[in-house]
Amino acid sequence: MLQETPLRSVAAGGPGEGKRPHGARPLFLISDLHLSEDIPRTVAAFEHFIRTTAEEADSVFILGDLFEYWIGDDMLSDPFVARMAALMHTLSERGVALYVMHGNRDFLLGKRFMKAAGAIWLPDPFVITAFGARITLAHGDALCTADHAYIRFRRVARSRFAQMLFLAWPFKWRHALAKRMRSASQESRSRPVSPKYDVTQEGVAALFNETGTTTIVHGHTHRPATHREPGGTRWVLPDWDLDHGERRGGYLRIDADGLRALPLD
């Protein structure tokens, strides 16, 4: 179900309330970091973004796939995961609100994680009001409507019943399954990308109609661009990868001057 709220109301009630005045500071949006210990350069870039780049922001939005995979909040016992959560919590300590949306890799991020990271969970899709503009935020996987098998999986996997069953498994079983799925995903990256894994015109048009907005921001596809669609403008956030081949990454800045795609520092 679509949810909407003025951004200032969200920020004012966020974990950073009272620490710093919000004023008219910009919003920063990122997605698809796929964090893990296997990508140390990407992790270092994220640490720099949180500690330095985000210092001037009012709010930081992570629109899904923050982690390479997430099999339950008991992952917080892992030292790497605990370090990333503690890093993100420094944002709220500095008065920068943090919002996290589920992606297709980490839709099991739960209340324990959000508390550890000082984050507020955002439903997908979600409409914000920022600098007088209404903007729809989404991860983007639900827009890939030509991939019928994935859309069916998504519907089942996001159900409370299916998640309760999965989280009841022993951690080692869940971890073994995640490793197998991750291995299959990495192998598929070497094959040509099928158009069915991209968003469809029908999916995008439906979201414009549902929200009544003329701006959509999403990630997921790893195809950063600005698209002029019949219903408005669609911004696709870049994935982050500084460990394999050509350096990728960046963020979207929203301020009084509009929306701008910026590279990593």
C-alpha positions as CSV (number, residue, x, y, z in Angstrom):
1,M,0.0,0.0,0.0
2,L,1.3,3.4,-0.9
3,Q,2.2,5.7,2.0
4,E,2.9,9.4,2.0
5,T,4.0,12.0,4.4
6,P,5.7,15.4,4.2
7,L,9.4,15.0,4.5
8,R,9.8,17.6,7.2
9,S,7.4,15.7,9.4
10,V,9.4,12.5,9.0
11,A,12.7,14.2,9.7
12,A,11.4,16.1,12.7
13,G,10.3,12.9,14.3
14,G,13.4,11.0,13.3
15,P,16.3,9.8,15.5
16,G,18.2,13.1,15.1
17,E,15.5,15.3,16.4
18,G,16.8,18.1,18.7
19,K,20.5,17.5,17.8
20,R,20.8,19.9,14.9
21,P,18.4,22.3,13.2
22,H,17.1,20.8,9.9
23,G,16.8,24.1,8.0
24,A,17.0,23.6,4.3
25,R,19.8,21.1,4.1
26,P,19.8,18.7,1.2
27,L,18.6,15.1,1.0
28,F,20.9,12.4,-0.2
29,L,19.6,9.2,-1.9
30,I,21.6,6.0,-2.5
31,S,20.9,2.3,-3.2
32,D,22.3,-1.0,-4.2
33,L,25.5,-1.0,-2.2
34,H,25.4,-4.8,-1.6
35,L,27.7,-4.4,1.3
36,S,29.8,-7.4,2.4
37,E,33.3,-8.1,3.6
38,D,34.2,-9.2,0.1
39,I,34.2,-5.7,-1.3
40,P,36.5,-3.6,1.0
41,R,36.9,-0.7,-1.3
42,T,33.2,-0.3,-1.6
43,V,32.8,-0.6,2.1
44,A,35.5,2.1,2.6
45,A,33.6,4.4,0.2
46,F,30.4,3.9,2.2
47,E,32.2,4.7,5.4
48,H,33.5,7.9,3.8
49,F,30.0,8.8,2.6
50,I,28.5,8.3,6.0
51,R,31.3,10.1,8.0
52,T,32.0,12.9,5.6
53,T,29.7,13.4,2.6
54,A,26.5,13.0,4.6
55,E,27.6,15.6,7.2
56,E,25.8,18.4,5.3
57,A,22.6,16.4,4.7
58,D,19.2,16.8,6.4
59,S,18.5,13.1,5.6
60,V,20.0,10.1,4.0
61,F,17.7,7.6,2.1
62,I,18.9,4.1,1.3
63,L,16.5,2.7,-1.3
64,G,17.2,-1.0,-0.9
65,D,19.9,-3.6,-1.2
66,L,22.1,-2.1,1.4
67,F,23.6,-5.5,2.1
68,E,24.4,-8.3,-0.3
69,Y,22.0,-10.5,1.6
70,W,20.1,-10.4,4.8
71,I,18.7,-13.6,6.4
72,G,17.4,-12.1,9.7
73,D,18.3,-9.6,12.3
74,D,20.4,-12.2,14.1
75,M,23.0,-11.2,11.5
76,L,23.8,-8.3,13.9
77,S,26.0,-10.8,15.8
78,D,28.4,-10.7,12.9
79,P,31.2,-8.2,13.6
80,F,31.1,-6.7,10.1
81,V,27.4,-6.2,10.2
82,A,27.5,-4.7,13.7
83,R,30.2,-2.3,12.5
84,M,28.1,-1.1,9.6
85,A,25.0,-0.6,11.9
86,A,27.1,1.3,14.4
87,L,28.5,3.4,11.5
88,M,25.0,4.3,10.3
89,H,23.9,5.1,13.8
90,T,26.4,8.0,13.9
91,L,24.1,9.8,11.5
92,S,21.3,10.1,14.1
93,E,23.9,11.1,16.7
94,R,24.9,14.0,14.4
95,G,21.3,15.0,13.7
96,V,21.1,13.5,10.2
97,A,17.9,11.4,9.7
98,L,18.4,7.9,8.1
99,Y,15.6,6.1,6.2
100,V,16.0,2.6,4.9
101,M,13.8,0.8,2.3
102,H,13.9,-2.9,1.7
103,G,15.4,-4.2,-1.5
104,N,15.2,-7.6,-3.2
105,R,18.4,-8.7,-1.3
106,D,17.6,-7.4,2.2
107,F,13.8,-7.4,2.6
108,L,14.2,-9.2,5.9
109,L,15.8,-6.2,7.6
110,G,13.8,-5.8,10.8
111,K,13.2,-3.7,13.8
112,R,16.4,-4.8,15.6
113,F,18.5,-3.7,12.7
114,M,16.6,-0.4,12.3
115,K,17.2,0.3,16.0
116,A,20.9,-0.6,15.8
117,A,21.4,1.6,12.8
118,G,19.3,4.5,14.1
119,A,17.1,4.2,11.0
120,I,13.5,4.6,10.1
121,W,12.0,2.0,7.8
122,L,10.3,3.2,4.6
123,P,7.6,1.2,2.8
124,D,8.0,0.6,-0.9
125,P,6.8,2.8,-2.7
126,F,6.8,5.9,-0.5
127,V,6.0,9.5,-1.5
128,I,7.9,12.3,0.2
129,T,7.4,16.1,0.0
130,A,10.7,17.8,-0.4
131,F,11.4,21.5,-1.2
132,G,7.8,21.8,-2.4
133,A,8.0,18.8,-4.7
134,R,6.2,15.4,-4.3
135,I,8.6,12.6,-5.2
136,T,8.0,8.8,-5.3
137,L,10.7,6.6,-3.8
138,A,11.0,2.9,-4.7
139,H,13.5,0.2,-4.8
140,G,12.5,-0.7,-8.4
141,D,12.1,-4.4,-8.4
142,A,8.3,-4.2,-8.4
143,L,8.5,-2.3,-11.6
144,C,10.1,-5.2,-13.5
145,T,6.7,-6.6,-14.3
146,A,7.9,-8.6,-17.4
147,D,9.8,-11.0,-15.0
148,H,6.7,-12.9,-14.0
149,A,8.6,-15.5,-12.0
150,Y,10.3,-12.9,-9.8
151,I,7.1,-11.0,-9.3
152,R,5.4,-14.2,-8.0
153,F,8.4,-14.9,-5.8
154,R,8.3,-11.3,-4.5
155,R,4.7,-11.6,-3.6
156,V,5.3,-14.8,-1.6
157,A,8.6,-13.7,0.0
158,R,7.1,-10.5,1.3
159,S,4.3,-12.2,3.1
160,R,4.5,-12.3,6.9
161,F,3.7,-16.1,6.9
162,A,6.6,-17.0,4.6
163,Q,9.0,-14.8,6.5
164,M,8.0,-16.3,9.8
165,L,8.6,-19.8,8.4
166,F,12.0,-18.8,7.0
167,L,13.2,-17.0,10.1
168,A,12.3,-20.1,12.2
169,W,15.0,-22.1,10.4
170,P,18.4,-22.4,12.2
171,F,20.8,-19.7,11.3
172,K,23.2,-22.1,9.6
173,W,20.4,-23.3,7.2
174,R,19.5,-19.8,6.3
175,H,23.1,-18.9,5.7
176,A,23.7,-21.9,3.5
177,L,20.7,-21.1,1.4
178,A,21.9,-17.4,1.0
179,K,25.3,-18.6,-0.1
180,R,23.9,-20.8,-2.8
181,M,21.6,-18.1,-4.0
182,R,24.5,-15.6,-4.0
183,S,26.7,-17.9,-6.0
184,A,24.0,-18.4,-8.6
185,S,23.5,-14.6,-8.8
186,Q,27.2,-14.0,-9.3
187,E,27.4,-16.6,-12.1
188,S,24.5,-14.9,-13.9
189,R,26.3,-11.6,-14.0
190,S,28.6,-13.0,-16.7
191,R,25.7,-13.6,-19.0
192,P,24.0,-10.9,-21.1
193,V,21.2,-9.1,-19.2
194,S,17.8,-9.8,-20.5
195,P,15.4,-6.9,-21.1
196,K,12.9,-8.7,-18.9
197,Y,15.0,-7.8,-15.8
198,D,14.6,-4.1,-16.4
199,V,11.6,-2.0,-15.5
200,T,8.7,-1.9,-17.9
201,Q,6.7,1.0,-19.3
202,E,3.6,-0.5,-17.9
203,G,5.1,-0.8,-14.4
204,V,6.4,2.8,-14.4
205,A,3.1,4.2,-15.8
206,A,1.2,2.4,-13.1
207,L,3.4,3.9,-10.4
208,F,3.0,7.4,-11.8
209,N,-0.8,6.9,-11.8
210,E,-0.9,5.4,-8.4
211,T,1.1,8.2,-6.7
212,G,-0.1,11.2,-8.7
213,T,3.6,12.4,-8.8
214,T,5.7,13.4,-11.8
215,T,9.1,12.2,-10.3
216,I,10.2,8.7,-9.4
217,V,13.5,7.7,-7.9
218,H,14.6,4.1,-7.7
219,G,17.5,1.7,-7.9
220,H,17.7,-2.0,-8.4
221,T,18.5,-2.2,-12.2
222,H,22.1,-1.0,-11.9
223,R,21.5,1.2,-15.0
224,P,21.8,4.7,-13.7
225,A,20.2,7.3,-15.9
226,T,17.5,10.0,-16.1
227,H,14.5,9.0,-18.2
228,R,11.8,11.2,-19.5
229,E,8.7,9.1,-19.3
230,P,5.1,10.0,-20.4
231,G,4.1,10.4,-16.8
232,G,7.2,12.4,-15.7
233,T,10.9,12.0,-14.9
234,R,12.4,8.8,-13.6
235,W,15.8,8.8,-11.9
236,V,17.7,5.5,-11.6
237,L,20.3,5.4,-8.9
238,P,23.7,3.7,-9.5
239,D,24.8,0.6,-7.8
240,W,28.1,0.8,-5.9
241,D,31.1,-1.3,-6.8
242,L,34.7,-0.1,-6.4
243,D,36.2,-3.6,-6.2
244,H,35.5,-5.1,-9.7
245,G,36.5,-3.4,-12.9
246,E,35.3,0.1,-13.6
247,R,34.5,2.2,-10.5
248,R,30.7,2.6,-10.0
249,G,28.7,4.6,-7.5
250,G,27.1,7.9,-6.7
251,Y,24.2,9.5,-5.1
252,L,21.3,11.8,-5.8
253,R,21.1,15.2,-4.1
254,I,17.8,16.9,-3.7
255,D,17.8,20.6,-2.6
256,A,16.1,23.9,-3.5
257,D,17.8,23.7,-6.9
258,G,16.2,20.4,-7.8
259,L,17.6,16.9,-8.3
260,R,21.3,16.2,-9.2
261,A,23.2,13.0,-9.7
262,L,26.6,13.3,-8.2
263,P,29.7,11.0,-8.1
264,L,31.3,9.7,-5.0
265,D,34.0,11.9,-3.4
